[in-house]
């Protein structure tokens, strides 16, 4: 029952608590970027959960060209804090410049994973409950449309089956496999 006994549960809690909030903040950034319906109940939840933290940041960090930089910077700061806490808990040597750099590949991976899971959700719902409108599905549809549309134009449905989600998932997975290792190496990320 050494350090490792408590370190693993503490790291799990840090990753879970920070990770959930970072996902919500990143979703707010992405939904603003695609101009999602903010009257949607899910959008309203995301706005209410993130506004108290974003409001003070917006005084110092303005948006540029419709891009909400404060949400993006908040996600980066939270990921930096998460990684700094984890390095402390597991006993790694701490460098103040390391965690902010390590956060970059972590956020890139998160964005790719959000798109991958959104596409999977959309595919599963289209099989299980096609044609039914749900606020969550409406947002998922709006989120994945920009990356799905080009694939759908190139690959028409074959015998009523849309193969474009499979092509986009393969493309995103390859992109992740090709981008993250050099990015982690460049930033020196051990995670």
N, CA, C and O atoms as a DFTB+ gen file, in Angstrom:
764 C
 N C O
     1  1       0.832      -1.198       0.000
     2  2       0.000       0.000       0.000
     3  2       0.869       1.251       0.000
     4  3       0.859       2.012       0.968
     5  1       1.600       1.464      -1.050
     6  2       2.456       2.633      -1.158
     7  2       1.754       3.784      -1.837
     8  3       0.528       3.889      -1.824
     9  1       2.563       4.650      -2.434
    10  2       2.044       5.824      -3.138
    11  2       1.103       5.443      -4.271
    12  3       0.107       6.128      -4.506
    13  1       1.410       4.355      -4.977
    14  2       0.613       3.917      -6.108
    15  2      -0.806       3.554      -5.730
    16  3      -1.724       3.694      -6.539
    17  1      -0.992       3.088      -4.503
    18  2      -2.321       2.673      -4.050
    19  2      -3.300       3.838      -4.089
    20  3      -4.427       3.681      -4.558
    21  1      -2.890       4.990      -3.608
    22  2      -3.768       6.169      -3.630
    23  2      -3.627       6.994      -4.898
    24  3      -4.546       7.718      -5.280
    25  1      -2.476       6.884      -5.548
    26  2      -2.240       7.709      -6.734
    27  2      -3.224       7.382      -7.856
    28  3      -3.767       8.289      -8.487
    29  1      -3.454       6.105      -8.105
    30  2      -4.350       5.735      -9.201
    31  2      -5.775       6.255      -9.005
    32  3      -6.325       6.842      -9.937
    33  1      -6.395       6.067      -7.839
    34  2      -7.745       6.625      -7.668
    35  2      -7.775       8.160      -7.741
    36  3      -8.735       8.737      -8.252
    37  1      -6.737       8.812      -7.234
    38  2      -6.695      10.278      -7.287
    39  2      -6.546      10.749      -8.733
    40  3      -7.210      11.700      -9.146
    41  1      -5.681      10.093      -9.499
    42  2      -5.514      10.438     -10.918
    43  2      -6.830      10.216     -11.657
    44  3      -7.226      11.036     -12.486
    45  1      -7.511       9.104     -11.355
    46  2      -8.806       8.831     -11.973
    47  2      -9.798       9.957     -11.683
    48  3     -10.489      10.421     -12.589
    49  1      -9.871      10.395     -10.436
    50  2     -10.792      11.487     -10.066
    51  2     -10.426      12.788     -10.769
    52  3     -11.304      13.493     -11.267
    53  1      -9.148      13.108     -10.813
    54  2      -8.696      14.330     -11.493
    55  2      -9.074      14.273     -12.968
    56  3      -9.638      15.228     -13.503
    57  1      -8.766      13.158     -13.625
    58  2      -9.071      13.023     -15.047
    59  2     -10.572      13.071     -15.310
    60  3     -11.007      13.660     -16.300
    61  1     -11.359      12.464     -14.445
    62  2     -12.805      12.441     -14.642
    63  2     -13.411      13.820     -14.454
    64  3     -14.157      14.292     -15.311
    65  1     -13.097      14.475     -13.336
    66  2     -13.703      15.773     -13.044
    67  2     -13.254      16.847     -14.037
    68  3     -14.074      17.582     -14.589
    69  1     -11.955      16.924     -14.252
    70  2     -11.456      17.903     -15.224
    71  2     -11.939      17.546     -16.624
    72  3     -12.381      18.413     -17.377
    73  1     -11.851      16.257     -16.970
    74  2     -12.211      15.808     -18.305
    75  2     -13.645      16.134     -18.670
    76  3     -13.910      16.589     -19.783
    77  1     -14.578      15.910     -17.754
    78  2     -15.982      16.205     -18.042
    79  2     -16.194      17.697     -18.296
    80  3     -16.898      18.078     -19.232
    81  1     -15.587      18.532     -17.466
    82  2     -15.787      19.971     -17.645
    83  2     -15.077      20.474     -18.911
    84  3     -15.590      21.352     -19.605
    85  1     -13.907      19.919     -19.204
    86  2     -13.187      20.311     -20.419
    87  2     -14.016      19.939     -21.650
    88  3     -14.068      20.704     -22.614
    89  1     -14.658      18.783     -21.625
    90  2     -15.518      18.384     -22.746
    91  2     -16.644      19.383     -22.934
    92  3     -16.951      19.774     -24.060
    93  1     -17.265      19.801     -21.831
    94  2     -18.370      20.761     -21.919
    95  2     -17.870      22.098     -22.473
    96  3     -18.527      22.700     -23.323
    97  1     -16.726      22.560     -22.001
    98  2     -16.162      23.825     -22.497
    99  2     -15.806      23.700     -23.980
   100  3     -16.065      24.617     -24.759
   101  1     -15.216      22.577     -24.367
   102  2     -14.855      22.381     -25.770
   103  2     -16.104      22.269     -26.638
   104  3     -16.116      22.757     -27.768
   105  1     -17.146      21.637     -26.126
   106  2     -18.405      21.586     -26.865
   107  2     -18.974      22.984     -27.065
   108  3     -19.514      23.294     -28.128
   109  1     -18.853      23.829     -26.039
   110  2     -19.333      25.200     -26.192
   111  2     -18.563      25.906     -27.309
   112  3     -19.155      26.601     -28.135
   113  1     -17.250      25.724     -27.328
   114  2     -16.434      26.326     -28.380
   115  2     -16.862      25.817     -29.749
   116  3     -17.075      26.609     -30.667
   117  1     -16.989      24.496     -29.894
   118  2     -17.338      23.905     -31.186
   119  2     -18.749      24.300     -31.622
   120  3     -18.976      24.584     -32.798
   121  1     -19.695      24.319     -30.688
   122  2     -21.067      24.679     -31.038
   123  2     -21.168      26.147     -31.447
   124  3     -21.962      26.490     -32.322
   125  1     -20.372      27.016     -30.822
   126  2     -20.349      28.414     -31.253
   127  2     -19.702      28.537     -32.626
   128  3     -20.119      29.352     -33.448
   129  1     -18.693      27.733     -32.862
   130  2     -17.979      27.764     -34.136
   131  2     -18.897      27.374     -35.301
   132  3     -18.818      27.958     -36.382
   133  1     -19.767      26.385     -35.073
   134  2     -20.670      25.943     -36.140
   135  2     -22.014      26.660     -36.093
   136  3     -22.917      26.362     -36.874
   137  1     -22.135      27.602     -35.173
   138  2     -23.366      28.388     -35.017
   139  2     -24.579      27.499     -34.766
   140  3     -25.590      27.574     -35.464
   141  1     -24.446      26.660     -33.750
   142  2     -25.524      25.749     -33.372
   143  2     -26.675      26.524     -32.745
   144  3     -26.516      27.674     -32.335
   145  1     -27.812      25.890     -32.677
   146  2     -29.011      26.482     -32.077
   147  2     -28.823      26.564     -30.560
   148  3     -28.800      25.543     -29.873
   149  1     -28.689      27.781     -30.054
   150  2     -28.474      27.922     -28.615
   151  2     -29.776      27.980     -27.829
   152  3     -29.759      28.236     -26.625
   153  1     -30.910      27.745     -28.498
   154  2     -32.176      27.575     -27.790
   155  2     -32.450      26.101     -27.523
   156  3     -33.420      25.753     -26.850
   157  1     -31.596      25.246     -28.049
   158  2     -31.670      23.811     -27.800
   159  2     -31.409      23.583     -26.302
   160  3     -30.518      24.221     -25.743
   161  1     -32.163      22.690     -25.639
   162  2     -31.951      22.460     -24.199
   163  2     -30.532      22.022     -23.848
   164  3     -30.009      22.402     -22.800
   165  1     -29.914      21.237     -24.702
   166  2     -28.540      20.804     -24.435
   167  2     -27.586      21.996     -24.524
   168  3     -26.679      22.138     -23.703
   169  1     -27.798      22.840     -25.517
   170  2     -26.980      24.054     -25.645
   171  2     -27.168      24.954     -24.426
   172  3     -26.204      25.516     -23.906
   173  1     -28.403      25.084     -23.980
   174  2     -28.683      25.909     -22.802
   175  2     -27.950      25.375     -21.574
   176  3     -27.412      26.150     -20.783
   177  1     -27.928      24.050     -21.413
   178  2     -27.189      23.439     -20.305
   179  2     -25.703      23.789     -20.394
   180  3     -25.093      24.194     -19.405
   181  1     -25.128      23.628     -21.588
   182  2     -23.702      23.912     -21.780
   183  2     -23.402      25.375     -21.476
   184  3     -22.395      25.680     -20.836
   185  1     -24.261      26.278     -21.926
   186  2     -24.063      27.712     -21.680
   187  2     -24.142      28.005     -20.179
   188  3     -23.305      28.736     -19.647
   189  1     -25.131      27.447     -19.502
   190  2     -25.298      27.734     -18.066
   191  2     -24.161      27.176     -17.226
   192  3     -23.785      27.773     -16.217
   193  1     -23.619      26.056     -17.626
   194  2     -22.539      25.440     -16.861
   195  2     -21.202      26.155     -17.084
   196  3     -20.351      26.172     -16.195
   197  1     -21.022      26.737     -18.257
   198  2     -19.722      27.347     -18.573
   199  2     -19.679      28.861     -18.396
   200  3     -18.598      29.426     -18.228
   201  1     -20.814      29.522     -18.429
   202  2     -20.832      30.994     -18.354
   203  2     -20.188      31.555     -17.092
   204  3     -19.438      32.526     -17.194
   205  1     -20.440      30.992     -15.890
   206  2     -19.809      31.588     -14.701
   207  2     -18.285      31.650     -14.771
   208  3     -17.679      32.578     -14.236
   209  1     -17.671      30.685     -15.416
   210  2     -16.214      30.679     -15.517
   211  2     -15.745      31.524     -16.701
   212  3     -14.692      32.160     -16.641
   213  1     -16.535      31.525     -17.778
   214  2     -16.130      32.261     -18.979
   215  2     -16.339      33.767     -18.872
   216  3     -15.594      34.540     -19.475
   217  1     -17.334      34.184     -18.119
   218  2     -17.648      35.621     -18.044
   219  2     -16.435      36.455     -17.622
   220  3     -16.144      37.452     -18.283
   221  1     -15.714      36.096     -16.553
   222  2     -14.530      36.906     -16.208
   223  2     -13.424      36.834     -17.265
   224  3     -12.717      37.816     -17.493
   225  1     -13.276      35.687     -17.901
   226  2     -12.243      35.553     -18.934
   227  2     -12.525      36.435     -20.142
   228  3     -11.600      36.943     -20.776
   229  1     -13.790      36.612     -20.456
   230  2     -14.159      37.398     -21.638
   231  2     -13.795      38.870     -21.497
   232  3     -13.691      39.584     -22.495
   233  1     -13.602      39.322     -20.274
   234  2     -13.180      40.716     -20.079
   235  2     -11.767      40.939     -20.619
   236  3     -11.424      42.036     -21.062
   237  1     -10.958      39.885     -20.575
   238  2      -9.557      39.987     -20.993
   239  2      -9.284      39.346     -22.348
   240  3      -8.331      39.713     -23.036
   241  1     -10.130      38.382     -22.729
   242  2      -9.888      37.626     -23.960
   243  2     -11.078      37.808     -24.894
   244  3     -12.100      37.141     -24.731
   245  1     -10.957      38.695     -25.863
   246  2     -12.078      38.920     -26.786
   247  2     -12.145      37.816     -27.852
   248  3     -11.169      37.112     -28.109
   249  1     -13.307      37.694     -28.451
   250  2     -13.453      36.785     -29.577
   251  2     -12.900      37.437     -30.834
   252  3     -12.851      38.663     -30.933
   253  1     -12.491      36.631     -31.779
   254  2     -11.949      37.147     -33.033
   255  2     -12.686      36.480     -34.187
   256  3     -12.656      35.257     -34.321
   257  1     -13.342      37.273     -35.014
   258  2     -14.028      36.755     -36.193
   259  2     -15.063      35.689     -35.898
   260  3     -15.200      34.733     -36.661
   261  1     -15.793      35.835     -34.806
   262  2     -16.815      34.849     -34.456
   263  2     -16.269      33.629     -33.742
   264  3     -17.015      32.697     -33.444
   265  1     -14.974      33.625     -33.463
   266  2     -14.369      32.508     -32.739
   267  2     -14.222      32.907     -31.280
   268  3     -13.601      33.921     -30.961
   269  1     -14.796      32.100     -30.402
   270  2     -14.778      32.375     -28.975
   271  2     -13.457      31.898     -28.377
   272  3     -13.341      30.755     -27.933
   273  1     -12.474      32.776     -28.370
   274  2     -11.153      32.409     -27.855
   275  2     -11.161      32.115     -26.362
   276  3     -10.356      31.313     -25.887
   277  1     -12.062      32.753     -25.612
   278  2     -12.083      32.522     -24.164
   279  2     -12.439      31.075     -23.847
   280  3     -11.885      30.508     -22.906
   281  1     -13.345      30.462     -24.603
   282  2     -13.678      29.045     -24.377
   283  2     -12.484      28.157     -24.684
   284  3     -12.190      27.221     -23.941
   285  1     -11.805      28.450     -25.766
   286  2     -10.648      27.655     -26.157
   287  2      -9.522      27.794     -25.133
   288  3      -8.883      26.807     -24.768
   289  1      -9.284      29.007     -24.678
   290  2      -8.226      29.240     -23.686
   291  2      -8.600      28.617     -22.347
   292  3      -7.736      28.087     -21.648
   293  1      -9.884      28.677     -21.982
   294  2     -10.319      28.028     -20.739
   295  2     -10.075      26.522     -20.815
   296  3      -9.578      25.931     -19.856
   297  1     -10.412      25.901     -21.929
   298  2     -10.170      24.461     -22.086
   299  2      -8.678      24.164     -21.960
   300  3      -8.290      23.183     -21.325
   301  1      -7.845      25.004     -22.558
   302  2      -6.392      24.819     -22.478
   303  2      -5.891      24.991     -21.042
   304  3      -5.058      24.213     -20.578
   305  1      -6.396      26.007     -20.338
   306  2      -5.987      26.227     -18.940
   307  2      -6.414      25.064     -18.050
   308  3      -5.654      24.625     -17.186
   309  1      -7.622      24.570     -18.260
   310  2      -8.104      23.437     -17.473
   311  2      -7.284      22.184     -17.751
   312  3      -6.938      21.450     -16.825
   313  1      -6.971      21.933     -19.019
   314  2      -6.159      20.763     -19.374
   315  2      -4.755      20.902     -18.782
   316  3      -4.165      19.921     -18.330
   317  1      -4.229      22.124     -18.788
   318  2      -2.918      22.382     -18.186
   319  2      -2.948      22.077     -16.692
   320  3      -2.049      21.414     -16.174
   321  1      -3.984      22.560     -15.996
   322  2      -4.121      22.302     -14.559
   323  2      -4.272      20.809     -14.282
   324  3      -3.683      20.279     -13.341
   325  1      -5.067      20.142     -15.111
   326  2      -5.261      18.688     -14.940
   327  2      -3.925      17.962     -15.038
   328  3      -3.602      17.138     -14.182
   329  1      -3.151      18.262     -16.073
   330  2      -1.874      17.577     -16.271
   331  2      -0.868      17.928     -15.180
   332  3      -0.084      17.073     -14.767
   333  1      -0.880      19.172     -14.710
   334  2       0.016      19.570     -13.619
   335  2      -0.324      18.806     -12.338
   336  3       0.568      18.337     -11.633
   337  1      -1.617      18.685     -12.045
   338  2      -2.033      17.922     -10.857
   339  2      -1.651      16.449     -10.981
   340  3      -1.189      15.841     -10.016
   341  1      -1.842      15.885     -12.152
   342  2      -1.500      14.470     -12.345
   343  2      -0.003      14.248     -12.187
   344  3       0.412      13.281     -11.548
   345  1       0.812      15.127     -12.759
   346  2       2.266      14.963     -12.614
   347  2       2.674      15.072     -11.150
   348  3       3.584      14.370     -10.708
   349  1       2.014      15.941     -10.398
   350  2       2.297      16.072      -8.966
   351  2       1.909      14.790      -8.224
   352  3       2.676      14.285      -7.405
   353  1       0.713      14.270      -8.516
   354  2       0.211      13.092      -7.808
   355  2       1.061      11.860      -8.094
   356  3       1.328      11.070      -7.188
   357  1       1.485      11.689      -9.336
   358  2       2.265      10.490      -9.655
   359  2       3.760      10.671      -9.374
   360  3       4.544       9.737      -9.541
   361  1       4.147      11.869      -8.949
   362  2       5.525      12.098      -8.530
   363  2       6.503      12.371      -9.652
   364  3       7.708      12.180      -9.488
   365  1       6.001      12.812     -10.780
   366  2       6.902      13.177     -11.879
   367  2       7.552      14.520     -11.578
   368  3       6.959      15.347     -10.886
   369  1       8.758      14.751     -12.084
   370  2       9.362      16.071     -11.905
   371  2       8.503      17.124     -12.610
   372  3       8.040      16.920     -13.733
   373  1       8.305      18.235     -11.936
   374  2       7.403      19.259     -12.461
   375  2       8.184      20.410     -13.067
   376  3       9.136      20.924     -12.479
   377  1       7.759      20.798     -14.252
   378  2       8.304      21.974     -14.923
   379  2       7.123      22.864     -15.271
   380  3       6.182      22.396     -15.911
   381  1       7.139      24.147     -14.868
   382  2       5.990      25.024     -15.132
   383  2       5.655      25.168     -16.616
   384  3       4.500      25.420     -16.959
   385  1       6.633      25.015     -17.492
   386  2       6.374      25.165     -18.924
   387  2       5.877      23.871     -19.560
   388  3       5.352      23.899     -20.673
   389  1       6.030      22.742     -18.875
   390  2       5.703      21.453     -19.478
   391  2       4.196      21.246     -19.640
   392  3       3.736      20.913     -20.733
   393  1       3.433      21.437     -18.584
   394  2       1.989      21.161     -18.636
   395  2       1.251      21.978     -19.701
   396  3       0.398      21.425     -20.395
   397  1       1.546      23.276     -19.856
   398  2       0.861      24.015     -20.924
   399  2       1.146      23.454     -22.317
   400  3       0.274      23.470     -23.186
   401  1       2.361      22.961     -22.526
   402  2       2.687      22.352     -23.823
   403  2       1.999      21.004     -23.986
   404  3       1.480      20.688     -25.056
   405  1       1.997      20.205     -22.908
   406  2       1.378      18.885     -22.958
   407  2      -0.132      18.983     -23.194
   408  3      -0.742      18.055     -23.725
   409  1      -0.724      20.094     -22.804
   410  2      -2.171      20.264     -22.956
   411  2      -2.581      20.357     -24.424
   412  3      -3.705      20.004     -24.778
   413  1      -1.685      20.825     -25.268
   414  2      -2.028      21.021     -26.688
   415  2      -2.409      19.705     -27.376
   416  3      -3.493      19.622     -27.954
   417  1      -1.542      18.660     -27.333
   418  2      -1.971      17.407     -27.966
   419  2      -3.196      16.795     -27.286
   420  3      -4.000      16.128     -27.937
   421  1      -3.338      17.021     -25.984
   422  2      -4.508      16.514     -25.275
   423  2      -5.803      17.121     -25.793
   424  3      -6.806      16.422     -25.939
   425  1      -5.783      18.418     -26.072
   426  2      -6.978      19.083     -26.600
   427  2      -7.248      18.704     -28.053
   428  3      -8.403      18.559     -28.454
   429  1      -6.196      18.547     -28.834
   430  2      -6.373      18.113     -30.224
   431  2      -7.020      16.727     -30.242
   432  3      -7.951      16.476     -31.007
   433  1      -6.522      15.845     -29.401
   434  2      -7.094      14.497     -29.308
   435  2      -8.552      14.550     -28.853
   436  3      -9.389      13.800     -29.356
   437  1      -8.852      15.429     -27.911
   438  2     -10.220      15.567     -27.430
   439  2     -11.168      15.998     -28.544
   440  3     -12.258      15.442     -28.679
   441  1     -10.767      16.974     -29.336
   442  2     -11.620      17.454     -30.431
   443  2     -11.869      16.330     -31.438
   444  3     -13.000      16.137     -31.884
   445  1     -10.828      15.597     -31.794
   446  2     -11.002      14.482     -32.730
   447  2     -11.945      13.439     -32.130
   448  3     -12.826      12.924     -32.819
   449  1     -11.758      13.130     -30.844
   450  2     -12.625      12.148     -30.182
   451  2     -14.077      12.618     -30.111
   452  3     -14.993      11.808     -30.252
   453  1     -14.296      13.904     -29.897
   454  2     -15.664      14.434     -29.880
   455  2     -16.328      14.160     -31.225
   456  3     -17.473      13.710     -31.268
   457  1     -15.625      14.425     -32.319
   458  2     -16.192      14.164     -33.640
   459  2     -16.413      12.670     -33.878
   460  3     -17.434      12.275     -34.440
   461  1     -15.455      11.839     -33.450
   462  2     -15.622      10.396     -33.625
   463  2     -16.855       9.883     -32.886
   464  3     -17.657       9.140     -33.452
   465  1     -17.008      10.280     -31.618
   466  2     -18.153       9.817     -30.841
   467  2     -19.463      10.399     -31.365
   468  3     -20.494       9.726     -31.349
   469  1     -19.425      11.640     -31.824
   470  2     -20.639      12.245     -32.377
   471  2     -21.102      11.488     -33.616
   472  3     -22.299      11.272     -33.801
   473  1     -20.165      11.088     -34.459
   474  2     -20.527      10.318     -35.656
   475  2     -21.083       8.951     -35.254
   476  3     -22.078       8.493     -35.816
   477  1     -20.440       8.302     -34.283
   478  2     -20.938       7.007     -33.812
   479  2     -22.345       7.127     -33.233
   480  3     -23.195       6.275     -33.491
   481  1     -22.595       8.172     -32.457
   482  2     -23.933       8.395     -31.899
   483  2     -24.941       8.573     -33.021
   484  3     -26.029       7.998     -32.989
   485  1     -24.576       9.368     -34.006
   486  2     -25.476       9.620     -35.133
   487  2     -25.791       8.321     -35.881
   488  3     -26.942       8.082     -36.249
   489  1     -24.782       7.487     -36.107
   490  2     -24.983       6.220     -36.816
   491  2     -25.880       5.283     -36.012
   492  3     -26.816       4.697     -36.556
   493  1     -25.599       5.144     -34.727
   494  2     -26.391       4.242     -33.888
   495  2     -27.847       4.690     -33.827
   496  3     -28.757       3.869     -33.940
   497  1     -28.065       5.981     -33.650
   498  2     -29.440       6.497     -33.588
   499  2     -30.150       6.289     -34.924
   500  3     -31.348       6.009     -34.949
   501  1     -29.421       6.424     -36.039
   502  2     -30.060       6.226     -37.347
   503  2     -30.494       4.772     -37.536
   504  3     -31.428       4.503     -38.292
   505  1     -29.833       3.841     -36.864
   506  2     -30.232       2.434     -36.946
   507  2     -31.376       2.127     -35.992
   508  3     -32.336       1.443     -36.349
   509  1     -31.257       2.645     -34.769
   510  2     -32.211       2.298     -33.707
   511  2     -33.513       3.074     -33.812
   512  3     -34.595       2.500     -33.682
   513  1     -33.412       4.369     -34.045
   514  2     -34.595       5.220     -33.999
   515  2     -34.549       6.263     -35.116
   516  3     -34.483       7.459     -34.833
   517  1     -34.582       5.834     -36.370
   518  2     -34.449       6.795     -37.466
   519  2     -35.665       7.718     -37.572
   520  3     -36.800       7.321     -37.311
   521  1     -35.391       8.941     -37.958
   522  2     -36.471       9.893     -38.220
   523  2     -37.067      10.552     -36.997
   524  3     -37.867      11.476     -37.139
   525  1     -36.714      10.120     -35.810
   526  2     -37.241      10.740     -34.600
   527  2     -36.375      11.931     -34.217
   528  3     -35.149      11.819     -34.195
   529  1     -36.990      13.067     -33.917
   530  2     -36.207      14.246     -33.553
   531  2     -35.979      14.289     -32.048
   532  3     -36.885      14.046     -31.251
   533  1     -34.763      14.601     -31.696
   534  2     -34.348      14.704     -30.307
   535  2     -33.381      15.878     -30.240
   536  3     -32.577      16.049     -31.156
   537  1     -33.429      16.702     -29.179
   538  2     -32.519      17.855     -29.107
   539  2     -31.043      17.467     -29.176
   540  3     -30.240      18.180     -29.779
   541  1     -30.687      16.352     -28.568
   542  2     -29.291      15.908     -28.594
   543  2     -28.896      15.535     -30.021
   544  3     -27.822      15.911     -30.492
   545  1     -29.761      14.801     -30.701
   546  2     -29.459      14.359     -32.057
   547  2     -29.369      15.557     -33.004
   548  3     -28.554      15.563     -33.927
   549  1     -30.207      16.568     -32.773
   550  2     -30.127      17.779     -33.592
   551  2     -28.764      18.449     -33.480
   552  3     -28.199      18.893     -34.479
   553  1     -28.236      18.520     -32.249
   554  2     -26.901      19.118     -32.060
   555  2     -25.808      18.244     -32.646
   556  3     -24.863      18.743     -33.258
   557  1     -25.939      16.943     -32.458
   558  2     -24.938      16.022     -33.013
   559  2     -24.905      16.167     -34.532
   560  3     -23.834      16.236     -35.136
   561  1     -26.080      16.213     -35.134
   562  2     -26.181      16.382     -36.591
   563  2     -25.502      17.672     -37.038
   564  3     -24.730      17.678     -37.996
   565  1     -25.794      18.757     -36.339
   566  2     -25.219      20.069     -36.683
   567  2     -23.695      20.051     -36.503
   568  3     -22.964      20.665     -37.280
   569  1     -23.230      19.343     -35.474
   570  2     -21.794      19.279     -35.189
   571  2     -21.038      18.506     -36.268
   572  3     -19.970      18.936     -36.705
   573  1     -21.584      17.371     -36.699
   574  2     -20.838      16.537     -37.646
   575  2     -21.072      16.906     -39.110
   576  3     -20.320      16.472     -39.983
   577  1     -22.100      17.697     -39.387
   578  2     -22.393      18.068     -40.778
   579  2     -21.188      18.618     -41.545
   580  3     -20.956      18.186     -42.674
   581  1     -20.412      19.551     -40.984
   582  2     -19.291      20.099     -41.772
   583  2     -18.267      19.052     -42.220
   584  3     -17.657      19.201     -43.279
   585  1     -18.073      17.996     -41.427
   586  2     -17.098      16.981     -41.855
   587  2     -17.761      15.824     -42.589
   588  3     -17.089      15.083     -43.306
   589  1     -19.066      15.658     -42.421
   590  2     -19.773      14.574     -43.101
   591  2     -20.190      14.951     -44.521
   592  3     -20.163      14.106     -45.416
   593  1     -20.571      16.200     -44.735
   594  2     -21.081      16.630     -46.041
   595  2     -20.140      16.316     -47.203
   596  3     -20.590      15.765     -48.207
   597  1     -18.831      16.652     -47.102
   598  2     -17.941      16.321     -48.228
   599  2     -17.888      14.818     -48.519
   600  3     -17.857      14.409     -49.680
   601  1     -17.877      13.998     -47.465
   602  2     -17.835      12.544     -47.671
   603  2     -19.139      12.046     -48.283
   604  3     -19.128      11.132     -49.107
   605  1     -20.260      12.641     -47.887
   606  2     -21.548      12.222     -48.434
   607  2     -21.677      12.606     -49.905
   608  3     -22.333      11.904     -50.674
   609  1     -21.056      13.714     -50.300
   610  2     -21.065      14.102     -51.714
   611  2     -20.223      13.141     -52.558
   612  3     -20.582      12.819     -53.690
   613  1     -19.100      12.689     -51.992
   614  2     -18.210      11.778     -52.723
   615  2     -18.736      10.347     -52.771
   616  3     -18.557       9.648     -53.769
   617  1     -19.384       9.913     -51.691
   618  2     -19.824       8.527     -51.584
   619  2     -21.340       8.487     -51.411
   620  3     -21.839       8.626     -50.295
   621  1     -22.071       8.299     -52.499
   622  2     -23.532       8.229     -52.373
   623  2     -23.943       6.927     -51.675
   624  3     -23.185       5.957     -51.680
   625  1     -25.135       6.902     -51.078
   626  2     -25.605       5.661     -50.438
   627  2     -25.642       4.506     -51.441
   628  3     -26.036       4.679     -52.594
   629  1     -25.229       3.344     -50.985
   630  2     -25.227       2.146     -51.815
   631  2     -26.321       1.222     -51.281
   632  3     -26.244       0.744     -50.149
   633  1     -27.337       0.976     -52.107
   634  2     -28.482       0.140     -51.723
   635  2     -29.118       0.655     -50.428
   636  3     -29.544      -0.127     -49.579
   637  1     -29.172       1.973     -50.296
   638  2     -29.804       2.577     -49.121
   639  2     -28.914       2.657     -47.886
   640  3     -29.360       3.109     -46.831
   641  1     -27.671       2.225     -48.005
   642  2     -26.758       2.259     -46.853
   643  2     -25.732       3.358     -47.078
   644  3     -25.038       3.389     -48.094
   645  1     -25.650       4.269     -46.094
   646  2     -24.713       5.396     -46.162
   647  2     -23.369       4.960     -45.579
   648  3     -23.251       4.738     -44.374
   649  1     -22.373       4.840     -46.429
   650  2     -21.037       4.427     -45.988
   651  2     -20.145       5.605     -45.607
   652  3     -19.031       5.404     -45.124
   653  1     -20.620       6.824     -45.819
   654  2     -19.783       7.990     -45.536
   655  2     -19.352       8.093     -44.063
   656  3     -18.229       8.526     -43.804
   657  1     -20.199       7.714     -43.082
   658  2     -19.692       7.773     -41.705
   659  2     -18.476       6.882     -41.480
   660  3     -17.550       7.253     -40.759
   661  1     -18.485       5.703     -42.102
   662  2     -17.347       4.801     -41.955
   663  2     -16.083       5.427     -42.555
   664  3     -15.000       5.316     -41.980
   665  1     -16.223       6.077     -43.699
   666  2     -15.080       6.723     -44.354
   667  2     -14.549       7.866     -43.492
   668  3     -13.337       8.022     -43.341
   669  1     -15.455       8.665     -42.928
   670  2     -15.028       9.792     -42.083
   671  2     -14.376       9.279     -40.801
   672  3     -13.372       9.836     -40.358
   673  1     -14.929       8.229     -40.201
   674  2     -14.326       7.658     -38.985
   675  2     -12.926       7.137     -39.289
   676  3     -12.000       7.362     -38.510
   677  1     -12.765       6.449     -40.404
   678  2     -11.430       5.958     -40.797
   679  2     -10.489       7.141     -41.020
   680  3      -9.340       7.114     -40.578
   681  1     -10.976       8.180     -41.706
   682  2     -10.147       9.360     -41.955
   683  2      -9.733      10.070     -40.673
   684  3      -8.572      10.449     -40.517
   685  1     -10.678      10.249     -39.759
   686  2     -10.361      10.911     -38.478
   687  2      -9.382      10.072     -37.653
   688  3      -8.480      10.612     -37.013
   689  1      -9.566       8.757     -37.674
   690  2      -8.666       7.882     -36.914
   691  2      -7.256       7.926     -37.499
   692  3      -6.275       7.981     -36.756
   693  1      -7.153       7.901     -38.812
   694  2      -5.831       8.025     -39.448
   695  2      -5.193       9.380     -39.144
   696  3      -4.002       9.464     -38.845
   697  1      -5.997      10.435     -39.223
   698  2      -5.513      11.782     -38.905
   699  2      -4.967      11.832     -37.480
   700  3      -3.904      12.398     -37.225
   701  1      -5.712      11.230     -36.564
   702  2      -5.295      11.178     -35.154
   703  2      -3.990      10.396     -35.004
   704  3      -3.093      10.809     -34.269
   705  1      -3.891       9.267     -35.704
   706  2      -2.688       8.431     -35.616
   707  2      -1.458       9.116     -36.219
   708  3      -0.335       8.914     -35.757
   709  1      -1.683       9.922     -37.248
   710  2      -0.564      10.594     -37.904
   711  2      -0.185      11.910     -37.233
   712  3       0.979      12.311     -37.274
   713  1      -1.156      12.586     -36.616
   714  2      -0.900      13.901     -36.033
   715  2      -0.410      13.844     -34.589
   716  3       0.520      14.563     -34.222
   717  1      -1.031      12.989     -33.763
   718  2      -0.727      13.029     -32.331
   719  2       0.688      12.593     -31.951
   720  3       1.310      13.276     -31.138
   721  1       1.237      11.498     -32.487
   722  2       2.604      11.141     -32.074
   723  2       3.638      12.237     -32.324
   724  3       4.421      12.532     -31.420
   725  1       3.680      12.865     -33.524
   726  2       4.661      13.940     -33.675
   727  2       4.365      15.147     -32.787
   728  3       5.285      15.814     -32.313
   729  1       3.082      15.424     -32.564
   730  2       2.713      16.548     -31.702
   731  2       3.124      16.283     -30.252
   732  3       3.601      17.183     -29.562
   733  1       2.939      15.056     -29.802
   734  2       3.364      14.686     -28.442
   735  2       4.886      14.717     -28.330
   736  3       5.434      15.143     -27.313
   737  1       5.553      14.269     -29.368
   738  2       7.012      14.287     -29.352
   739  2       7.521      15.742     -29.340
   740  3       8.458      16.077     -28.615
   741  1       6.896      16.579     -30.143
   742  2       7.290      17.988     -30.224
   743  2       7.102      18.709     -28.886
   744  3       7.922      19.543     -28.504
   745  1       6.015      18.382     -28.177
   746  2       5.740      19.034     -26.896
   747  2       6.352      18.287     -25.705
   748  3       6.320      18.781     -24.578
   749  1       6.909      17.099     -25.957
   750  2       7.515      16.316     -24.882
   751  2       6.502      15.689     -23.947
   752  3       6.817      15.399     -22.793
   753  1       5.291      15.479     -24.431
   754  2       4.213      14.973     -23.593
   755  2       4.390      13.499     -23.253
   756  3       4.545      12.671     -24.151
   757  1       4.369      13.161     -21.959
   758  2       4.460      11.748     -21.568
   759  2       3.089      11.067     -21.549
   760  3       2.995       9.858     -21.338
   761  1       2.024      11.850     -21.769
   762  2       0.657      11.297     -21.659
   763  2       0.087      10.967     -23.012
   764  3      -1.046      10.495     -23.105
